[in-house]
Each structure stands twice: as C-alpha cells, then as structure tokens.
Amino acid sequence: SASVFPSQKPKSELVRTSLRLLTSSAYRLQSECRKALPPEPSAAPDIQLVTQQVIQCAYDIAKAAKQLVTITTKENNN
C-alpha cells in the first residue's frame, strides 16, 4: 500500500479493505506456489488442490485490484 498511497494513509474504508484483500491474497498466492515446488520429491502436494488455491488467490487479487481502480477513479472524478 505504501507505493499506491505513498504520502498518506487511505481514508476510505473501502480502499483499506481492498488493500488488505490484495495483500493477503498475494501472500496466500506466494505460499500456495511454494507448496507446488516441495523441497523433496517425497513431499509431493495435491496438485489439483494447489491449482484451485492458486486460481482462487489470483481471482482475489484481480477482484481487489478492480475494486481499487473503481474506487480511486470515482474519488478522482469527484
């Protein structure tokens, strides 16, 4: 959020909520991707489950990004 709003904390609760979703989804995506590449072959993950989780994380990231664009566009037009 620092690079999106460098000089101030976002005032809008919607912006803060979207930023939280974006950040948490990015961390989850990173975690799920790590699961797909286990350090040992014997620790192979359920690839179908990991794939579903990665898709969900990517969806949540896109949703949060869209919310931010929508909110900031409305705020800038007022």
C-alpha positions as CSV (number, residue, x, y, z in Angstrom):
1,S,0.0,0.0,0.0
2,A,2.9,2.3,0.5
3,S,3.6,2.6,-3.2
4,V,-0.1,3.1,-4.1
5,F,-0.6,5.8,-1.4
6,P,2.9,7.0,-0.5
7,S,2.1,10.2,1.4
8,Q,-1.0,9.3,3.3
9,K,-2.9,6.5,4.9
10,P,-6.0,5.8,2.8
11,K,-9.1,7.5,4.3
12,S,-11.7,5.3,2.6
13,E,-12.6,2.1,4.4
14,L,-13.3,0.5,1.0
15,V,-9.7,1.3,-0.1
16,R,-8.3,-0.1,3.1
17,T,-10.4,-3.3,2.7
18,S,-9.3,-3.7,-0.9
19,L,-5.7,-3.2,0.0
20,R,-6.0,-5.8,2.8
21,L,-7.5,-8.3,0.3
22,L,-4.8,-7.6,-2.2
23,T,-2.0,-8.0,0.3
24,S,-3.4,-11.2,2.0
25,S,-4.2,-12.8,-1.4
26,A,-0.6,-12.0,-2.6
27,Y,0.8,-13.7,0.5
28,R,-1.5,-16.7,0.0
29,L,-0.5,-17.0,-3.6
30,Q,3.1,-17.0,-2.7
31,S,2.5,-19.7,-0.1
32,E,0.5,-21.9,-2.5
33,C,3.1,-21.6,-5.2
34,R,5.8,-22.7,-2.7
35,K,3.7,-25.8,-2.0
36,A,3.8,-26.7,-5.7
37,L,7.6,-26.9,-5.5
38,P,8.3,-29.1,-2.4
39,P,12.0,-29.3,-1.3
40,E,11.8,-33.1,-1.5
41,P,10.0,-35.2,-4.2
42,S,8.5,-37.4,-1.5
43,A,6.6,-34.4,-0.2
44,A,4.6,-34.0,-3.4
45,P,1.5,-31.9,-2.9
46,D,-2.1,-32.5,-4.2
47,I,-1.5,-30.5,-7.4
48,Q,-5.2,-30.2,-8.2
49,L,-5.9,-28.7,-4.7
50,V,-2.9,-26.3,-5.1
51,T,-4.0,-25.3,-8.5
52,Q,-7.5,-24.5,-7.2
53,Q,-6.0,-22.4,-4.4
54,V,-3.7,-20.6,-6.9
55,I,-6.7,-19.8,-9.1
56,Q,-8.7,-18.5,-6.1
57,C,-5.8,-16.3,-5.0
58,A,-5.4,-14.9,-8.5
59,Y,-9.1,-14.2,-8.6
60,D,-9.0,-12.4,-5.2
61,I,-6.0,-10.3,-6.4
62,A,-7.8,-9.3,-9.6
63,K,-11.0,-8.5,-7.6
64,A,-9.1,-6.3,-5.1
65,A,-7.3,-4.6,-8.0
66,K,-10.6,-3.9,-9.8
67,Q,-12.1,-2.5,-6.6
68,L,-9.1,-0.2,-6.1
69,V,-9.4,1.1,-9.7
70,T,-13.1,1.6,-9.4
71,I,-12.8,3.4,-6.0
72,T,-9.9,5.6,-7.0
73,T,-11.5,6.5,-10.3
74,K,-14.7,7.6,-8.6
75,E,-12.7,9.6,-6.0
76,N,-10.6,11.3,-8.6
77,N,-13.7,12.3,-10.6
78,N,-15.3,14.0,-7.6
